[in-house]
């Protein structure tokens, strides 16, 4: 399965009015922050969720049976929000390790929450079984064409809001966001994926020449905890020459606190990895290189910020 720039453009038209056009913050002549943490339910995920559901609705595949997904948190929040807005029920399977703040928020969005297993893979298997048994539409957290195209609409916004720029730093879990952005930009800027050292799904896939399972853990695992890069994402990052940089746990924690101290941005650990790449030197821009840093999620406990 592949996603094209035309798919991203169609997604932008389809979800217009359903998602927020999040702002950018130019903090220096060479650094701009894309504040996607201000998106509905605190992450970029509603872009893909709405595109998947609205596309299915156009094809008559979204019914009163509703939708099913598996998520460690953010994708579930997005699906629950989009389902509520579209007037259909949502059943969300999450691992027992999902943050309590995200589980509580899911319930406020009228979702049926099922906690099962200790990691995303187990919740995913249960969600697929439930979808097949019930006939509800399955919404993947990151590896469906409509999801990737929807996430790519963020890239189109960047071209309108921040151009010209040379490089975009993007957090990577399952890869839906970075695949969509790389497709939307189509080589007009360098795209660099940032991953925790303890969850290197893209780095290992690029090394192996195909998506492979990796062990994941660490402070960012609640939002970047996919064990395998999506197949759509793998094809997209390889086609567009995307590379991965890895950041340590210590760098992620420090970067999260730095975003709060410097900009008063309360972000989850997964969203702090792009700041960590710059602060730790894992990614070193060339002199004059214009960098956009995507800040992609805010679903965190602010009391843990120093």
Buried (B, 14 or more C-beta within 10 A) or exposed (E): EEBEBEBBBBBBEBBEEBBEEBEBBEEEEBBBBBBBBBBBBBBBBBBBBBBBBBBBBEEEEBEEBBBBBBBBBBBBBBBBBBBBBBEBBBBBBBBEBBBEBBBEBBEEBEBBBBBBBEBBBBBBBBBBEBBEEEEBBBBBBBBBBBBBBBBBBBBBBBBEBBEEBBBBBBBBBBBBBBBBBBBBBBEBBBBBBBBBBBBBBBBBBBEEEEBBEBEBEBBBBBBBBBBBBBBBBBBBBBBBEBEBBBBBBEBBBBBBBBBBEEBEBBBBBBBBBBBBBBBBEBBEBEEEBBBBBBBBBBBBEEEEBE
